[in-house]
């Protein structure tokens, strides 16, 4: 780490520390404040609840003491005594209860009137009036007392029924001493109320009756509203406080923010805060901080007061935390700005000092770096006046000394280096020369190994001394086996012993300086066609034979395939035409036969009718019906037509059959595969068959004239291949005519095919009246793949193969005589004696091709 | 007799003409037959008189058969154009198939020849008016939905695509389906077996041939005529494929043979092909018929009859018959609205197409509770009225 970085780090670290302390302090403050606020709020809710509880407890205590007052006790004692003495108190109560409930609300029974107006009732009414005092609303709505039998003995308002001991409140009050009912809303009175029911015992501690007072709960609500209102405006921008008072069943009693929410279900507030609204679980005070809405909500639960168990009500206080934390946030921001400012100041100050120090040290460092390289040494100046300045002076002295001794050493080294360089150059040149030689050898070896042809050299005695990879592959001998063998082993007929003798005597042999086709012999004894080019080379006063030999098997196979493909192609093209040629006669053969069959049947039937008629006439029967039948039949038959047409139909049928027969025979002859050896053939017949087979190819464009010499001698011929040649020539002639005429022409051209014997040859001429072949391409027509036809019409192989068949396989000639716009004649000459024997054994290729 | 059917036979081989003359001599009371030796002679004969049917050879010196038929289509569109040829080479047949209605292969036996010609006479009865007839006979192809054609082109250019995929692409379009089945069934392939799905047709022709038919020869080329705005080709197409699928389902429920089920699908697909013809050939009248049907709530057939004089049913049947479609398919086109006019008494392809049409109509209608508009009289006659609910439920399930 550079010094400057260290110094800067020294400034940055404290700055970061300051900033982080600021942040942590901030966070802690916020937490403490929040917690204090929450506790405070909760305490406030509790206090408020306590106040409500206390109020309720006071009311209970007041009524309890009233229950012990003389007026109540006496009235109860008297009533209980009366009922005690009744023989059937329950039945009396039941009958009174029925009468009570049956009475409409606007009317009173005498019993009711009594209960409204007795001493106790009047006392209770007065008491209610007194208790209301200065309040703007009545504190209690009604009060009534029952005796121990559950029958009303005094009331301030009419109760719904007379018998009360069947009510839950009555029984619970009797059992527990007190019962506080749930909060309810009395719509007729428009107030919220709850029932307080007290058990009354007599002086002897016996159960004497129950007092029920309906408490208006406007009072605790008024307290809440007052508190809420008090906290709100006291400090503008203070937490907007909201109180909600719930019963223990989570019903909303009062919501300071929503007055209409009374008695609505408050479960959602609890569900929000605690994820559950189970009433039983809300028995403890709780705090809930809703950070999403930034509200703090506390739930206080009433726990009663003194020996009063309390209502179990729950008070929810909720306020907006945001407004509470605003001052704290401002403090936080200030804190941050100050700490960032302090950090920045530290970084800037520290950084400046660090850069300055670093610059001066760099001057020294750079001077030390260039010291050894420069001719002259320049003393350095770092400025200032501290320890660094002294260091620079010391450095200057040392450098001056060092520079002096360095110069002396340098001139010595230069002299040595020069000598060394001279030596290196000399060695390099020698190495390069050797490499080049080796590379050339490598290349030569690679070429020899990679060529497809066998390369073999032999000395004057014919002993092999060079033999490449291809030779190994072609002849089967490995390099080691071949070295020292006589070259005649590889091609005995070409490199025969006599020829080598002649070579040694005269320095020349038949096989030198030309290409030869011969038979090669494999190590395993198999022989195969090879192509050999041999030359002799003089080297080191010795004559060497160099032979390049190529295996011809693949080429021969390919050629065979090519011929076969061409044959298939022509057969394919012919097949559709032949089908057409056959379908046409079959059509009229079928039609005519059908006609003959139907009419012969009808004729026979007519004959039969005549026979019957004759019979009937002979027997003298009435024949008028038969005559009529015969007349109808004759008319249906159209006898003149039939008798004229049936013979014609049969003639044409036979005609058609013979046409089909001829085509089938010609097909058979044409497709005859022939042998590999030429056989004596009647060329006239062969040509006729070919013409028949391809009739469909020419008949729409041309008339074909045959001019055959009757006594044409037979000639040796490879019939399959010869037919192919004739097919090519005739189809070409037809195509040439079609091209000249153009499509849809009414005219036809002419094809003339003739055979003649001329000297030792048979000459076949195929002449057309097509467009002729332009002079500039007439020389190329026998080249493989040369075609002027559109793609798909021909492979361009036809004439090349024809040439091969006539010239190479039959020892004949093929030539072409063409005039543009007049027509073309192809002339084929076949030797009657067949191919010369010498030629067939060992062919030295010369171009047998002639073009006129 | 003045009402003899006038038929012209053309062949360059006199012996073929002689044979035909003899073979058909027994028909002389119904047919008025004339024989010509070349295309030129045939055209000369046409100058003097008209023929209802022409039967010609294909390969002839001078004018070939397809050249002759192209000329006749131009000059006498109402003549039905048949070919009797000895050609056996698929490509040259398909190349000349354009102006040909039906192709017969030499050698053709007497029964096939007379049946083919007789069938065209029966078709004649469908359309009384020469004008209406020539509207159909001069037709070479039907309007193809451009997007269907594009999709087919794209698929054809996909290397290694399967014939079935190409068949599916063609099968989406009524016009393409009709054309390729005509090509296959009206040519010499028909001798081997009837083909009733585009997929089979493609397999039979081979992808290369289909490619050259579509790309080079453009047998699916777009008809340039505008169709009226009242008519949505796309809606027709989606309805036809729905009907086809539903009819196939019904045929399957009724245990028809696999071939018949597939034929039923074709019958469903092609049953409204007459509408395509009308949309191209009589766009104004057809548009008026559509408007009339809507404004007076008439059945579409009735409206077409009032405006045009015939309906898409007869026209479709005529076209399909002319294009050598099988009788069940032709019958479904002819009677899909009123099957009781047919004289069958058992469940047929027509039954399936008729019911399928009603089911599709009901299920695609925006009106709720539209009654199923089937010919109840017809179904009762067939004793199949009870099956209706089963068919409907099954088809609903499938939908």
Boltz contact constraints between the chains, C-beta under 6 A:
constraints:
  - contact:
      token1: [A, 576]
      token2: [B, 88]
      max_distance: 6.0
  - contact:
      token1: [A, 576]
      token2: [B, 89]
      max_distance: 6.0
  - contact:
      token1: [A, 579]
      token2: [B, 88]
      max_distance: 6.0
  - contact:
      token1: [A, 580]
      token2: [B, 86]
      max_distance: 6.0
  - contact:
      token1: [A, 580]
      token2: [B, 87]
      max_distance: 6.0
  - contact:
      token1: [A, 583]
      token2: [B, 86]
      max_distance: 6.0
  - contact:
      token1: [A, 583]
      token2: [B, 106]
      max_distance: 6.0
  - contact:
      token1: [A, 583]
      token2: [B, 107]
      max_distance: 6.0
  - contact:
      token1: [A, 584]
      token2: [B, 13]
      max_distance: 6.0
  - contact:
      token1: [A, 584]
      token2: [B, 86]
      max_distance: 6.0
  - contact:
      token1: [A, 586]
      token2: [B, 107]
      max_distance: 6.0
  - contact:
      token1: [A, 587]
      token2: [B, 16]
      max_distance: 6.0
  - contact:
      token1: [A, 587]
      token2: [B, 106]
      max_distance: 6.0
  - contact:
      token1: [A, 587]
      token2: [B, 107]
      max_distance: 6.0
  - contact:
      token1: [A, 588]
      token2: [B, 15]
      max_distance: 6.0
  - contact:
      token1: [A, 588]
      token2: [B, 16]
      max_distance: 6.0
  - contact:
      token1: [A, 588]
      token2: [B, 19]
      max_distance: 6.0
  - contact:
      token1: [A, 590]
      token2: [B, 107]
      max_distance: 6.0
  - contact:
      token1: [A, 591]
      token2: [B, 19]
      max_distance: 6.0
  - contact:
      token1: [A, 591]
      token2: [B, 20]
      max_distance: 6.0
  - contact:
      token1: [A, 591]
      token2: [B, 23]
      max_distance: 6.0
  - contact:
      token1: [A, 592]
      token2: [B, 19]
      max_distance: 6.0
  - contact:
      token1: [A, 594]
      token2: [B, 23]
      max_distance: 6.0
  - contact:
      token1: [A, 594]
      token2: [B, 110]
      max_distance: 6.0
  - contact:
      token1: [A, 595]
      token2: [B, 22]
      max_distance: 6.0
  - contact:
      token1: [A, 595]
      token2: [B, 23]
      max_distance: 6.0
  - contact:
      token1: [A, 645]
      token2: [B, 22]
      max_distance: 6.0
  - contact:
      token1: [A, 649]
      token2: [B, 22]
      max_distance: 6.0
  - contact:
      token1: [A, 652]
      token2: [B, 15]
      max_distance: 6.0
  - contact:
      token1: [A, 700]
      token2: [B, 61]
      max_distance: 6.0
  - contact:
      token1: [A, 746]
      token2: [B, 62]
      max_distance: 6.0
